[in-house]
Amino acid sequence: YRDQVVPVSRRVGLFVREYEPKGGSDRTVVILHGAGEHGGRHRHVAERFCRRGWRVLTPDLRGYGHSGGRPAHVVR
């Protein structure tokens, strides 16, 4: 596991968690969270994929978790 901030504009960076299996992998799955959440909530799923040989990315979308920017507004 490692985390990093990936720049998406001059003012905003996305916080991304990366789970890499031992020996690496040529397969990647991206897990996206819902409104009002963050990528860390899906750690148990990411670890399960990683144990099965997948590289997993769980970003915090713009404005959520550790990512910069304004969060989306969801009416319902």
Secondary structure, DSSP 8 states (H G I E B T S, - for coil): -EEEEEESSSS-EEEEEEE--TT--S-EEE----TT--GGGGHHHHHHHHHTT-EEEEE--TTSTT--S-------
